[in-house]
Amino acid sequence: MNRTAICAFAFLGVIWGSNFIFVKWAADFISPLQITLLRVLFGFLPVLIYAIATKALRWSHWRHGHHFLVMSLLATAVYYFAFAKGTALLDSSIAGMLGGAIPLFTFVCAWLFLRSERLNLWNTAGIALGFIGILLVARPWSAQGSVNPVGIGYMIFGSLSVGCSFVYAKRFIIPLGLPAVALTTYQIGLALALLFSVTPLQGITAVFDDHRAGFGLVFGLGLLGTGAAYLAYYFIVDAFGALAASAVTYIPPVVALLIGAALGEPVTPDSWMAVCLILAGVALVQFHARLRIAQPTIRT
């Protein structure tokens, strides 16, 4: 087994799980839209350098530029903004738990838009468990109102956005056969241009007045959480395969909960039950996917 790939797997789970507290720190100084812009800016740099070093970029790729534009919105600009906005309104531990539900929303999007995905007992049970976990996080029956429903809505919207991006990629991007690092470079680069065109820059440097928030944004969210994370993910996919690599989604919610608890956020037994339900739902959906792929094809 590739020890380097295992280290990359652990790194990815931890850095994705810590992204929520980095957003929370930055949100004390700048807006979610400004956080998204700076995250994409500093995340784009290592990806671009790697793409140039490996000579993965080609002018001929840009005949598919309309597909890159859609992915830049769904999988980067809208997704990161929605998560930044949601995290700014919630405890980082709650945002991290909801972020763990992305595979569930991905399956829902695939079921809606891809004929190859069908509901059965396994994935129906998985979706039901996952959404029970989300309800346990949101607690709409609680009169205390301790969880901001708008924040929950933004996290769900972000999950739906990135879920739709996987469906779009499966239908239109993967058949192109382009290098993953090239696709990532085009996607993040276009998102960066779009964000620059809509983000107010006044006061954006305020985040660097606080060393913790500035460091977390540049290194935690940007260089590591976006740039290095994309590269690590594709390295893991190459080493283990896409289905095995998808298991990394189990780590970030737990990491986010542990970080939140360490920093004094209210992490209750209900929180652990909620994250267990969400991850159990993800496991059932992914188990069915593995089972379907593993079944031998009978030729007649």
VEXLUM-661024 format. One line per 10 residues: number of its first residue (from 1); their letters; for each residue x, y, z of N, C-alpha, C, CB. Coordinates in steps of 0.1 Angstrom, whole numbers, plus 5000, padded with zeros to 4 digits. Atoms other than C-alpha are relative to their C-alpha. Glycine has a CB too. Layout:
BEGIN
NUM = A = X Y Z X Y Z X Y Z X Y Z ~ ...
//
This chain:
BEGIN
1 = MNRTAICAFA = 5008 4988 5000 5000 5000 5000 5009 5012 5000 4990 5000 5012 ~ 4992 4987 5001 5013 5035 4991 4999 5008 5012 4995 5008 4988 ~ 5000 4993 4988 5023 5051 5023 4998 5015 4998 5013 4998 5008 ~ 5002 4986 5003 5025 5085 5007 4985 5004 4997 5008 5004 4988 ~ 5014 4998 5003 4989 5082 4995 4992 4999 5013 4995 4989 4990 ~ 5007 5001 4987 4978 5072 5030 5002 5013 5008 5005 4988 5009 ~ 4997 4987 4993 4995 5104 5044 4992 5011 4993 5015 5003 4999 ~ 5008 4990 5008 4978 5124 5016 4985 4999 5004 5001 4999 4985 ~ 5013 5003 4996 4945 5108 5026 4997 5006 5014 4997 4985 5001 ~ 5002 4994 4987 4949 5118 5063 5001 5015 5000 5011 4994 5010
11 = FLGVIWGSNF = 4999 4985 5002 4961 5153 5053 4987 5006 4995 5012 5003 4991 ~ 5012 4994 5006 4930 5159 5032 4989 5000 5009 4997 4992 4987 ~ 5011 5000 4990 4906 5148 5059 5002 5010 5010 4999 4986 5006 ~ 4998 4991 4989 4922 5169 5085 4999 5015 4995 5014 4998 5006 ~ 5001 4986 5005 4926 5201 5063 4986 5003 4996 5010 5001 4988 ~ 5014 4997 5003 4890 5198 5050 4992 5002 5013 4994 4989 4991 ~ 5007 4998 4987 4878 5194 5086 5003 5013 5007 5003 4988 5008 ~ 4996 4988 4993 4897 5224 5098 4996 5013 4992 5015 5000 5002 ~ 5004 4988 5009 4885 5247 5069 4989 5009 5007 4995 4995 4987 ~ 5011 4993 4994 4854 5256 5089 5004 5010 5011 4990 4991 5006
21 = IFVKWAADFI = 4995 4991 4990 4873 5272 5118 5008 5011 4994 5008 4993 5011 ~ 4993 4990 5007 4895 5291 5094 4990 5011 4994 5009 4994 4989 ~ 5010 4991 5005 4864 5306 5078 4994 5008 5011 4989 4992 4992 ~ 5006 4993 4988 4850 5314 5112 5009 5011 5005 4997 4990 5011 ~ 4991 4990 4995 4881 5333 5122 5000 5012 4990 5014 4995 5001 ~ 4999 4989 5010 4882 5353 5089 4987 5008 5000 5003 4994 4986 ~ 5013 4993 5001 4845 5361 5091 4998 5011 5010 4989 4990 5002 ~ 5000 4989 4990 4852 5383 5121 5005 5013 4994 5008 4996 5013 ~ 4994 4988 5006 4870 5408 5098 4996 5003 4986 5015 4997 5000 ~ 5004 4998 5014 4858 5404 5062 4987 4992 4997 5011 4997 4990
31 = SPLQITLLRV = 5012 5007 5004 4827 5393 5044 5002 4986 4994 4992 5009 4990 ~ 4999 5013 5006 4820 5358 5032 5004 5000 4985 4987 4992 5000 ~ 4996 4998 5014 4824 5370 4995 5015 5003 4999 4992 5011 4993 ~ 4986 4997 5000 4858 5384 5003 5008 4988 5005 5003 5012 5010 ~ 4993 5013 4995 4868 5352 5022 5001 4991 4988 4992 4993 5011 ~ 5000 5009 5012 4858 5333 4990 5010 5004 4990 4986 4999 4994 ~ 4990 4995 5009 4879 5355 4968 5014 4997 5004 4998 5015 4998 ~ 4986 5002 4995 4910 5353 4989 5003 4985 5001 5002 5006 5014 ~ 4998 5015 4999 4906 5315 4994 5003 4995 4986 4988 4993 5005 ~ 4997 5004 5014 4904 5310 4956 5013 5005 4995 4988 5004 4991
41 = LFGFLPVLIY = 4988 4994 5005 4932 5334 4949 5012 4992 5005 5001 5015 5005 ~ 4988 5007 4995 4957 5317 4972 5000 4985 4997 5001 5002 5015 ~ 5001 5014 5004 4944 5282 4963 5004 4998 4985 4986 4995 5002 ~ 4997 5001 5014 4949 5289 4926 5015 5000 4997 4994 5012 4992 ~ 4986 4998 5002 4986 5297 4929 5007 4986 4999 5007 5008 5010 ~ 4993 5013 5001 4999 5261 4938 4995 4992 4988 4999 4993 5013 ~ 5005 5008 5011 4976 5245 4913 5005 5005 4986 4984 5001 5000 ~ 4995 4995 5012 4987 5268 4885 5015 4997 4998 4998 5016 4999 ~ 4986 5003 5001 5024 5263 4893 5002 4985 4996 5007 5003 5013 ~ 4999 5014 5003 5019 5225 4893 4996 4997 4986 4991 4992 5010
51 = AIATKALRWS = 5005 5002 5014 4999 5226 4860 5011 5004 4990 4987 5007 4998 ~ 4989 4996 5009 5027 5246 4843 5012 4991 5001 5004 5015 5004 ~ 4988 5009 4999 5054 5224 4857 4998 4986 4993 5003 4997 5015 ~ 5003 5012 5006 5037 5193 4844 4995 5001 4985 4989 4992 5008 ~ 5003 4997 5014 5029 5209 4810 4986 4995 4997 5010 4995 4991 ~ 5013 5005 5002 4992 5200 4814 4991 5009 4993 4994 4996 5014 ~ 5009 4991 5005 4977 5231 4800 5002 5001 4984 5002 5014 5006 ~ 4999 4999 5014 4968 5234 4763 4989 5010 4995 4997 4986 4993 ~ 5010 4991 5005 4951 5262 4743 4988 4993 4994 5007 5009 4990 ~ 5011 5007 5007 4931 5236 4725 4989 4996 5010 5006 4987 4993
61 = HWRHGHHFLV = 5010 5004 4990 4913 5227 4758 4989 5011 5000 5007 4999 5013 ~ 5010 4989 4998 4895 5261 4756 4988 4999 4991 5007 5013 4999 ~ 5012 5002 5008 4871 5249 4730 4989 4995 5008 5003 4991 4988 ~ 5009 5005 4990 4854 5234 4760 4998 5010 5011 5004 4986 5006 ~ 5000 4990 4990 4855 5267 4779 4986 5002 5007 5004 5013 4994 ~ 5013 4998 4994 4817 5268 4784 4998 4990 5012 4989 4999 4990 ~ 5001 5010 4989 4819 5236 4805 5009 5004 5012 5005 4986 4995 ~ 4992 4995 4989 4848 5250 4825 4993 5011 5008 5014 5005 4995 ~ 5007 4989 4993 4827 5281 4833 4989 4995 5009 4994 5009 4989 ~ 5010 5006 4992 4798 5260 4846 5006 4994 5013 4992 4989 4992
71 = MSLLATAVYY = 4993 5006 4989 4822 5240 4868 5006 5010 5010 5011 4991 4995 ~ 4995 4990 4991 4838 5272 4881 4990 5006 5009 5007 5011 4991 ~ 5011 4995 4992 4804 5283 4893 4996 4990 5011 4988 5005 4992 ~ 5006 5010 4991 4790 5251 4907 5010 4994 5011 4995 4988 4992 ~ 4990 5007 4991 4822 5236 4922 5010 5009 5007 5008 4990 4992 ~ 4991 4992 4993 4841 5266 4933 4993 5013 5005 5011 5004 4990 ~ 5004 4987 4995 4826 5301 4934 4987 4999 5008 4997 5009 4988 ~ 5012 5001 4992 4790 5293 4945 5001 4991 5012 4988 4995 4991 ~ 4998 5010 4989 4800 5263 4966 5008 5007 5012 5007 4988 4995 ~ 4992 4994 4990 4827 5282 4985 4993 5011 5007 5014 5004 4994
81 = FAFAKGTALL = 5007 4989 4994 4806 5313 4990 4989 4995 5009 4994 5009 4989 ~ 5011 5005 4992 4776 5294 5003 5005 4994 5013 4992 4989 4992 ~ 4994 5005 4987 4798 5275 5028 5006 5010 5009 5011 4989 4996 ~ 4994 4989 4992 4816 5307 5039 4989 5007 5007 5008 5009 4991 ~ 5012 4993 4994 4782 5324 5044 4994 4992 5011 4990 5003 4989 ~ 5006 5009 4991 4768 5294 5062 5008 4999 5013 4997 4986 4995 ~ 4991 5002 4989 4798 5289 5084 5001 5013 5009 5014 4996 4995 ~ 4999 4988 4992 4799 5326 5094 4987 5002 5009 5000 5012 4990 ~ 5012 4999 4992 4763 5322 5107 4998 4988 5010 4988 5000 4991 ~ 5001 5012 4992 4769 5289 5125 5013 4998 5008 4997 4987 4992
91 = DSSIAGMLGG = 4988 5005 4994 4793 5273 5149 5008 4992 4990 4997 4991 5013 ~ 4992 5007 5010 4822 5258 5130 4997 4985 5000 5015 5002 5002 ~ 5002 5014 4998 4814 5223 5144 4987 4996 4993 4999 4996 5015 ~ 5013 5003 5007 4778 5225 5131 5002 5001 4985 4989 5010 5004 ~ 4997 4999 5014 4790 5237 5097 5007 4988 4995 5008 5013 4997 ~ 4992 5011 5003 4815 5209 5096 4991 4987 4999 5011 4997 5009 ~ 5009 5012 5001 4788 5183 5103 4991 5000 4987 4990 5000 5013 ~ 5008 4999 5012 4766 5196 5075 5008 4999 4988 4993 5014 5000 ~ 4992 5002 5011 4795 5197 5052 5003 4985 4997 5014 5006 5002 ~ 4998 5015 5002 4798 5159 5057 4989 4994 4992 5001 4994 5013
101 = AIPLFTFVCA = 5012 5005 5008 4764 5155 5039 5002 5002 4985 4988 5006 5005 ~ 4999 4998 5015 4778 5165 5005 4997 4987 4992 5014 5005 4997 ~ 5003 5012 5008 4778 5129 4992 4985 4996 4999 5007 4988 5006 ~ 5014 5002 5000 4741 5126 5001 4993 5009 4989 4994 5002 5014 ~ 5006 4991 5010 4732 5157 4981 5005 4997 4986 5004 5015 5004 ~ 4994 5004 5013 4755 5145 4953 4991 4989 4994 5014 4995 5001 ~ 5009 5011 5005 4734 5113 4950 4986 5005 4996 4999 4989 5011 ~ 5014 4995 5004 4701 5132 4951 5001 5007 4987 4996 5010 5011 ~ 4998 4993 5013 4714 5154 4922 5001 4990 4989 5012 5010 5001 ~ 4998 5010 5011 4725 5123 4903 4987 4993 4997 5011 4990 5005
111 = WLFLRSERLN = 5013 5007 5002 4692 5106 4909 4990 5009 4992 4993 4997 5013 ~ 5009 4991 5007 4673 5137 4896 5004 5002 4985 5000 5013 5007 ~ 4996 4996 5013 4695 5143 4865 5007 4989 4992 5009 5011 5001 ~ 4993 5010 5007 4712 5110 4856 4991 4987 5000 5014 4996 5006 ~ 5008 5012 5000 4692 5080 4844 5006 4988 5006 4996 4997 4985 ~ 4993 5012 4995 4718 5056 4855 4999 4998 5015 5015 5001 4997 ~ 5001 5001 4986 4712 5064 4892 4985 4997 5004 5005 5013 5007 ~ 5014 5004 4996 4681 5047 4907 4999 4998 5015 4995 4988 4993 ~ 5003 5002 4986 4666 5046 4942 4998 4985 5002 4988 5008 5005 ~ 5003 5013 4995 4667 5013 4960 5000 5000 5015 5011 4990 4994
121 = LWNTAGIALG = 5001 5001 4985 4665 5001 4996 5013 5006 5007 4999 4986 5005 ~ 4988 4996 4993 4702 5009 5004 5001 5015 4999 5012 4994 4993 ~ 4997 4986 5000 4705 5044 4991 4988 5008 5005 5002 5005 4986 ~ 5012 4993 4994 4669 5054 5002 5002 5000 5015 4987 4992 4997 ~ 4998 5000 4986 4678 5043 5037 5012 5009 5004 5004 4986 5005 ~ 4989 4991 4997 4711 5062 5035 4996 5014 5000 5011 4998 4990 ~ 5005 4986 5001 4694 5094 5024 4991 5003 5012 4993 5002 4987 ~ 5009 4998 4989 4668 5090 5051 5008 5003 5013 4990 4989 5002 ~ 4991 4998 4988 4695 5086 5078 5007 5013 5000 5010 4988 5001 ~ 4992 4987 5001 4715 5115 5065 4991 5012 5003 5006 5001 4987
131 = FIGILLVARP = 5008 4988 4998 4686 5139 5065 4994 5000 5015 4988 5000 4990 ~ 5004 5000 4986 4675 5127 5100 5011 5007 5008 4997 4986 5005 ~ 4989 4994 4993 4710 5137 5111 5000 5015 4998 5013 4994 4994 ~ 5001 4986 5002 4706 5171 5094 4989 5007 5008 4998 5003 4985 ~ 5011 4995 4991 4673 5176 5112 5005 5001 5014 4988 4992 4999 ~ 4995 5000 4986 4690 5167 5145 5010 5012 5002 5007 4987 5003 ~ 4991 4988 4999 4716 5195 5137 4992 5012 5001 5010 5000 4989 ~ 5008 4987 5001 4690 5221 5127 4990 5002 5011 4993 5000 4987 ~ 5010 5000 4989 4665 5212 5155 4989 5010 4998 5008 5003 5013 ~ 5011 4991 5003 4635 5230 5139 4990 5000 5011 4994 4997 4987
141 = WSAQGSVNPV = 5010 5001 4990 4614 5219 5168 5004 5007 5013 4997 4985 5004 ~ 4995 4993 4988 4636 5237 5194 4995 5014 5001 5015 4999 5000 ~ 5004 4986 4998 4622 5269 5208 5011 5010 5003 4989 5001 5011 ~ 4989 4992 4996 4656 5281 5218 5006 5008 4988 5011 4992 5006 ~ 4995 4993 5012 4666 5291 5182 5015 5002 5000 4993 5013 4999 ~ 4985 4999 4999 4703 5284 5189 5007 4998 4987 5005 4991 5010 ~ 4994 5002 5013 4710 5273 5153 4993 5009 4990 4999 4985 4997 ~ 5005 4991 5010 4706 5299 5126 4995 4993 4988 5011 5010 4996 ~ 5006 5007 5012 4682 5285 5099 5005 5005 4987 4985 5001 5000 ~ 4994 4995 5012 4697 5308 5073 5013 4994 4997 5001 5016 5001
151 = GIGYMIFGSL = 4987 5007 5001 4731 5293 5080 4998 4986 4995 5007 5001 5013 ~ 5002 5014 5004 4717 5258 5076 4996 5000 4985 4988 4994 5008 ~ 5004 4999 5014 4701 5269 5043 5012 5002 4991 4990 5011 4998 ~ 4988 4998 5009 4734 5282 5029 5008 4988 4999 5008 5012 5006 ~ 4992 5012 5000 4752 5250 5039 4993 4990 4990 5001 4994 5014 ~ 5007 5009 5009 4725 5229 5021 5001 5005 4986 4985 4999 5004 ~ 4999 4995 5013 4726 5252 4991 5014 4997 4994 4997 5015 5000 ~ 4987 5003 5004 4764 5248 4989 5002 4986 4997 5010 5005 5010 ~ 4999 5014 5002 4761 5211 4992 4993 4996 4987 4994 4992 5011 ~ 5008 5003 5012 4735 5210 4964 5009 5005 4988 4987 5007 5000
161 = SVGCSFVYAK = 4992 4995 5011 4758 5232 4942 5011 4991 4996 5006 5014 5004 ~ 4989 5009 5003 4788 5209 4945 4995 4987 4996 5010 4999 5012 ~ 5006 5012 5004 4765 5179 4942 4997 5000 4985 4988 4997 5008 ~ 5003 4999 5015 4753 5192 4908 5012 5001 4992 4992 5013 4998 ~ 4987 4999 5008 4789 5199 4898 5005 4986 4997 5010 5007 5008 ~ 4995 5014 5003 4797 5161 4901 4991 4994 4989 4999 4992 5013 ~ 5008 5005 5010 4767 5153 4880 5004 5006 4986 4985 5003 5003 ~ 4996 4993 5012 4777 5179 4854 5013 4995 4995 5001 5015 5002 ~ 4986 5005 5004 4813 5166 4854 4998 4986 4994 5009 5000 5012 ~ 5002 5013 5005 4801 5131 4849 4995 5000 4985 4991 4991 5009
171 = RFIIPLGLPA = 5006 5000 5014 4780 5140 4818 5008 5007 4990 4986 5007 5002 ~ 4994 4991 5010 4801 5167 4802 5015 5001 5001 4994 5013 5001 ~ 4986 4997 4998 4836 5169 4817 5009 4987 4998 5003 5006 5013 ~ 4992 5013 5000 4849 5133 4822 5001 4995 4986 4993 4990 5009 ~ 4999 5006 5014 4841 5122 4786 5011 5008 4992 4987 5001 4993 ~ 4991 4993 5008 4865 5149 4774 5014 4994 5001 5001 5015 5005 ~ 4987 5007 4998 4895 5129 4788 5011 5010 5002 5003 4992 4988 ~ 4990 4991 4997 4914 5160 4799 5007 4997 5013 4995 5015 5000 ~ 4993 5003 4988 4941 5159 4826 4993 5007 5012 5014 5006 5000 ~ 5007 4995 4988 4926 5165 4861 5006 5013 5004 5000 4990 5011
181 = VALTTYQIGL = 4994 4987 4995 4951 5192 4870 4997 5011 4990 5015 4998 5001 ~ 5003 4990 5010 4943 5211 4838 4985 5005 5003 5001 4995 4986 ~ 5014 4996 4997 4905 5210 4846 4999 5008 5012 4992 4987 5001 ~ 5000 4993 4987 4912 5221 4881 5005 5015 4998 5008 4993 5011 ~ 4995 4987 5002 4933 5250 4869 4990 5009 4993 5013 4999 4992 ~ 5010 4992 5008 4907 5262 4844 4988 5004 5009 4995 4993 4988 ~ 5012 4998 4991 4879 5258 4870 5003 5011 5010 4996 4987 5007 ~ 4997 4990 4989 4896 5278 4898 5004 5013 4994 5012 4995 5009 ~ 4996 4987 5006 4911 5304 4874 4988 5008 4996 5009 4997 4988 ~ 5012 4993 5005 4877 5312 4859 4992 5005 5013 4991 4991 4992
191 = ALALLFSVTP = 5007 4996 4988 4861 5313 4894 5007 5012 5006 5000 4988 5011 ~ 4993 4989 4995 4888 5337 4905 4997 5013 4992 5015 4998 4999 ~ 5004 4989 5008 4880 5360 4876 4986 5005 5003 5002 4997 4985 ~ 5014 4996 4997 4843 5359 4883 4999 5007 5014 4991 4987 5000 ~ 5001 4994 4986 4848 5366 4920 5006 5014 5001 5008 4991 5010 ~ 4994 4986 5000 4871 5396 4913 4990 5010 4994 5013 4999 4991 ~ 5010 4991 5007 4843 5410 4891 4989 5004 5009 4995 4994 4987 ~ 5012 4997 4991 4817 5409 4919 5003 5003 5014 4990 4988 4999 ~ 4996 4999 4985 4836 5412 4952 5004 5015 5003 5010 4990 5004 ~ 4995 4987 4995 4839 5446 4969 5014 4999 5007 4990 5007 5009
201 = LQGITAVFDD = 4987 5002 4995 4876 5450 4977 5003 5009 5012 5010 5003 4990 ~ 4998 4991 4989 4872 5478 5003 5000 4992 5013 4989 5011 5000 ~ 4998 5006 4987 4884 5466 5037 5004 4985 5000 4987 5000 5007 ~ 4996 5014 5001 4895 5432 5024 5013 4996 5007 5001 4996 4985 ~ 4987 5002 4994 4930 5436 5039 4998 4999 5015 5010 5010 4996 ~ 5001 5000 4986 4915 5438 5074 5002 4987 5007 4985 5005 5004 ~ 4998 5013 4995 4918 5401 5078 5014 4998 5004 4996 4989 4990 ~ 4985 5002 4997 4956 5404 5079 5004 5008 5012 5008 5005 4988 ~ 4997 4993 4988 4954 5427 5109 5000 4990 5012 4989 5011 5003 ~ 5000 5010 4990 4948 5396 5129 5008 4988 4995 4985 4995 5004
211 = HRAGFGLVFG = 4991 5010 5005 4976 5371 5126 4994 4986 4998 5013 4999 5009 ~ 5006 5014 5000 4955 5340 5134 4990 4999 4988 4992 4998 5012 ~ 5010 5001 5011 4927 5349 5109 5008 5001 4986 4991 5012 5001 ~ 4993 4998 5012 4952 5360 5082 5008 4987 4996 5010 5011 5000 ~ 4993 5013 5003 4973 5328 5085 4991 4989 4997 5009 4996 5013 ~ 5010 5010 5003 4943 5306 5086 4994 5001 4986 4989 5000 5010 ~ 5006 4998 5014 4929 5322 5054 5010 4996 4989 4995 5014 4999 ~ 4990 5002 5010 4961 5322 5034 5005 4986 4999 5012 5009 5002 ~ 4994 5013 5000 4976 5289 5044 4989 4989 5002 5010 4999 5011 ~ 5010 5010 4997 4946 5270 5059 4990 4998 4989 4993 5003 5013
221 = LGLLGTGAAY = 5011 5000 5010 4919 5279 5034 5006 5000 4986 4991 5011 5002 ~ 4996 4998 5013 4939 5289 5004 5011 4990 4995 5007 5014 4998 ~ 4989 5008 5005 4973 5272 4999 4997 4985 5003 5013 5004 5006 ~ 5002 5014 4996 4964 5240 5018 4986 4995 4997 5003 4998 5015 ~ 5014 5005 5001 4926 5238 5019 4994 5000 4986 4991 5008 5009 ~ 5005 5000 5014 4921 5246 4982 5010 4995 4991 4996 5014 4996 ~ 4990 5004 5010 4953 5243 4962 5006 4986 5003 5011 5010 5000 ~ 4994 5013 4997 4971 5215 4980 4990 4989 5001 5008 5001 5013 ~ 5011 5010 4998 4938 5197 4988 4996 4995 4986 4988 5007 5007 ~ 5003 5005 5013 4929 5195 4951 5010 4990 4995 4998 5012 4990
231 = LAYYFIVDAF = 4989 5008 5005 4963 5181 4942 5000 4987 5008 5013 5007 5001 ~ 5000 5012 4991 4962 5156 4972 4988 4991 4996 4999 5004 5014 ~ 5012 5009 5003 4927 5144 4962 5003 4993 4987 4987 5009 4998 ~ 4998 5007 5013 4937 5136 4926 5011 4990 5001 5004 5011 4989 ~ 4990 5010 4997 4968 5119 4939 4994 4988 5007 5011 5006 5009 ~ 5007 5012 4993 4946 5097 4962 4992 4992 4990 4992 5006 5011 ~ 5008 5007 5010 4923 5090 4933 5008 4991 4991 4992 5010 4991 ~ 4991 5007 5008 4952 5079 4912 5006 4987 5007 5012 5009 4995 ~ 4994 5011 4993 4966 5057 4940 4990 4989 5004 5007 5005 5013 ~ 5010 5009 4994 4934 5042 4954 4988 4997 4991 4995 5005 5013
241 = GALAASAVTY = 5012 5000 5008 4907 5048 4928 4989 5010 5006 4994 4986 5000 ~ 5010 4990 4996 4877 5072 4930 4991 4996 5011 4992 5004 4988 ~ 5009 5004 4989 4855 5051 4952 5007 4999 5013 4994 4986 4996 ~ 4993 5001 4988 4881 5044 4978 5004 5014 5005 5013 4992 4999 ~ 4996 4986 4996 4892 5081 4977 4988 5007 5006 5005 5007 4988 ~ 5012 4994 4995 4856 5091 4984 4998 4998 5015 4987 4996 4993 ~ 5002 5003 4986 4859 5076 5019 5007 5011 5009 5007 4987 5004 ~ 4994 4989 4992 4879 5107 5029 4989 5010 5005 5010 5008 4991 ~ 5011 4992 4996 4845 5124 5033 4996 4997 5015 4988 4999 4991 ~ 5004 5003 4987 4841 5106 5066 5008 5007 5011 5002 4985 5002
251 = IPPVVALLIG = 4991 4994 4990 4870 5124 5083 4996 5015 5004 5014 5000 4995 ~ 5002 4986 4997 4862 5162 5080 4989 5003 5011 4996 5007 4988 ~ 5010 4997 4990 4829 5162 5101 5005 4997 5014 4988 4993 4998 ~ 4995 5003 4987 4847 5145 5130 5011 5009 5004 5005 4985 5000 ~ 4989 4990 4997 4877 5168 5128 4994 5013 5004 5009 5002 4987 ~ 5006 4988 4997 4854 5198 5127 4993 5000 5014 4989 5003 4990 ~ 5006 5001 4987 4835 5186 5158 5011 5000 5011 4993 4986 5001 ~ 4989 5000 4990 4868 5179 5177 5006 5014 5002 5011 4990 4996 ~ 4995 4986 5000 4881 5214 5168 4991 5009 5007 5003 5005 4986 ~ 5010 4992 4993 4849 5230 5179 4999 4998 5014 4986 4997 4993
261 = AALGEPVTPD = 5000 5003 4986 4849 5212 5212 5012 5005 5007 4999 4984 5002 ~ 4988 4995 4994 4885 5221 5218 5000 5015 5002 5012 4996 4991 ~ 5001 4985 4999 4877 5258 5212 4988 5005 5008 5000 5006 4986 ~ 5011 4996 4991 4847 5258 5235 4987 5001 4994 5004 5013 5006 ~ 5014 5000 5006 4818 5254 5211 4992 4990 5007 5001 4998 4985 ~ 5009 5010 4994 4788 5236 5225 4998 4987 4992 4986 5006 5003 ~ 5001 5013 5007 4793 5200 5213 4993 4990 5009 5014 4995 4995 ~ 5008 5008 4991 4765 5179 5228 5000 4986 4995 4986 5006 5001 ~ 5002 5014 5005 4758 5142 5226 4991 4999 4988 4993 4991 5011 ~ 5008 5000 5012 4731 5151 5201 5009 5003 4987 4989 5011 5001
271 = SWMAVCLILA = 4991 4997 5011 4759 5165 5179 5007 4988 4995 5010 5011 5004 ~ 4993 5013 5004 4778 5132 5179 4990 4991 4994 5007 4994 5012 ~ 5010 5008 5006 4746 5114 5172 4996 5004 4986 4987 4999 5009 ~ 5003 4994 5013 4738 5137 5143 5011 4997 4990 4999 5015 5001 ~ 4989 5002 5010 4773 5133 5127 5000 4985 4997 5013 5005 5006 ~ 5000 5014 5003 4770 5095 5131 4989 4996 4990 4998 4992 5014 ~ 5011 5002 5010 4736 5095 5113 5004 5004 4986 4988 5007 5005 ~ 4996 4995 5013 4750 5116 5085 5010 4991 4994 5005 5015 5001 ~ 4989 5008 5005 4781 5095 5081 4994 4986 4997 5012 4999 5009 ~ 5006 5013 5003 4760 5063 5083 4992 5000 4987 4991 4995 5012
281 = GVALVQFHAR = 5007 4999 5013 4738 5076 5055 5009 5001 4988 4992 5013 5000 ~ 4989 5000 5011 4769 5084 5034 5005 4986 4997 5011 5010 5004 ~ 4995 5014 5001 4782 5049 5041 4991 4991 4992 5003 4994 5013 ~ 5010 5008 5007 4750 5033 5029 4999 5003 4985 4986 5001 5006 ~ 5000 4996 5014 4749 5053 4997 5012 4996 4992 4998 5016 4999 ~ 4987 5003 5007 4786 5047 4989 5001 4984 5000 5011 5006 5008 ~ 5000 5014 5000 4782 5010 4999 4993 4994 4988 4994 4994 5013 ~ 5007 5004 5012 4756 5006 4972 5008 5002 4987 4986 5007 5000 ~ 4992 4997 5012 4778 5023 4947 5011 4990 4998 5006 5014 5000 ~ 4989 5010 5001 4807 4999 4955 4995 4987 4996 5008 4999 5013
291 = LRIAQPTIRT = 5006 5013 5003 4784 4969 4954 4996 4999 4986 4988 4998 5009 ~ 5004 5000 5014 4770 4979 4920 5012 4998 4991 4992 5012 4997 ~ 4988 5000 5009 4805 4984 4905 5007 4986 5001 5009 5011 5003 ~ 4993 5012 4998 4818 4952 4920 4993 4988 4994 5002 4997 5015 ~ 5007 5012 5005 4791 4929 4906 5006 4997 4986 4985 5004 4999 ~ 4995 5005 5013 4804 4908 4877 4990 5002 4989 5005 4986 5001 ~ 5009 4998 5011 4790 4915 4843 4999 4986 4993 5006 5010 4990 ~ 5003 5013 5007 4774 4884 4827 4998 5002 4985 4987 4992 5006 ~ 5001 4998 5015 4780 4882 4790 4992 4988 4994 5014 5001 4994 ~ 5009 5011 5006 4755 4863 4769 5003 5000 4985 4985 5003 5002
//
